[in-house]
Amino acid sequence: MSKRVPIVCHGHTRPIVEINYSQNTPEGYFLASASKDGKPMLRHGENGDWYGTFEGHKGAVWACVLDTPALKCATGSADFTARVWDACGGSQLHEFQHNHIVRCVNFSFHGSNKLVTGGMEKVVRVYDLEKPDADPIKLPAAQAGIRSVNFIQNDNLVICSYVDKPGIGVYDLRSQQLSQTVETTTSVTSIEVSFDQQHVTTAEGSHVRFFEAATLQQVKQHKLSAPAESASYCAVKRKFVAGGEDMWVHLYDYDTGQELECNKGHHGPVHTIRWAPTYDAYASGSEDGTIRIWFPDCTEPAAAP
């Protein structure tokens, strides 16, 4: 059986720096993308068809994520704002001014009523979307810019990675303090929390690490042949994908670390990669300005003779 050809999604005019799928909803699932062209986009997740563009940012957009029911979208930009949008109609709902570039945003998992932001200001903020005019919670300042932020453990903790600084910071929102730092050998360029909130996957140089979200205990680590800027884990199939400077999209066996597929087609480094919530496809975003949706081969590789 021939391998299914990937779907190539055009539309962005500059590098794509982040993509995120929504959860699977009664209306299907969706794919949000952030690009340096300042035009975050929403697509149908299954076929990549363009759904709409969120218009209003005045600088590169570094982050774009959908809430749990896929009704709202949040973005973070070099124009020093984080914004929340109506994902159905495209209108802007909220705009939160910052004092520097906003590199990352994320919704709380339960209720989607909290928004966490981070960026070059070195401060993690948590906004209450039910009281958008209220001052946000400001967590203690970090020693470097914030590259990624995610809620875990019933939205009681926020984990973050840093720009050009090793370590994963763990903030407890109940005490509003940094409660833990997970040591890493180099800066973490990607943190993914699985759709079921059970797994945390990180990319740090040539290593991809896997943690239990409930304890933040590491359960596995694999060293790859090429540095990975982004990685995504599919627990259902016990596989993970990764991409980086070599411009290829790699599929690996979770248990052994064996490479199962190497997908070529991007013409620039792969900055971001994520499994779809149905786990039958994964998408990658590249310096070349395209998104590619890949369909893994159902067959396992033949054993070596």
C-alpha positions, 0 to 999 in steps of 0.5 A: 500500500502506498504511503499517503502524500502529506498535505501542504498548507500555504498562506503564511508569508514568513516562518511558522514558529508555533502550531497547536491542534485543538482537542477533538470537539463535536465539530471536529478539530482545528489547527492554529498557527503562529508566524512571523508574518503577524497573521495567526491562522486557523485551519480545519485540522483534518484537511488543513483547509484555511478557516480564517485569519485573526487580524490586528497584531502589528508584529510577528506572532510567536504563539497561537493556541486554542482553548479546550472547547476550541471556541477561543484562540489566544496569541502572543506577539512582538507588538507587546500584546497577548490577545484572545479571539473568538475562534468562530467569528474571528473578532478580538475579545481581549487585549493584554498589554505587556512591556516586551515581546510576548513569546508564549500563551496558554489556556487553563485546561479546566474551564479555559477561564485562565490565560498564562503568558510569558516572554522577554519581560521575564515575567509569567502572568496569569489572567482571569478571563472572567475578570479581564480588567483585573490585574493579572497574577504576576509570578516572581521574575525569572532570570531569562526570557520565558519561551513556553508556558503550560498549565498542569496538575488541575491548573494548579501549576505552570511549567515554563522553559526559558530563552537560551537558559537551561531548566524548566521552572515550576510555579505553584499558583496556590503559593504564587512562588517558584516551587521547583526547577527541573534541571536540563543540560541545555535550553528547552525549546519545546514543552508539550502537555498531552491532550489528556494532561497525563504526559509532558514531552520536552525537546532540549538539544538532541534529547527528547524527555518524557515525564508524568504530568502528575509528578513531573518524574522523568519516565524516559529519555531518548538521544536523537541523531539530530537536534530537535527544536520540537517534539510531540508524543502519542501515548496511544501508539507509543510513538513520538515525532521530532523536527529541527535544523535538519529540515526533516520530520522524524517518527520514532518508536517511544520504547526503543527510540528507533527511527520509523520514518523520515519525512522530507519536504520542508525547505527550512528548519522545522520549528514546531511539530504536534500530533493531531488529537485523533493520533492518525496524523501530525503536523509540522511548521517550518522556516519555509512558511508552510505547514505539512500534515503527515500521515504515518505508515500503519505498518511497522518496519521490517526487522533487521536481518 
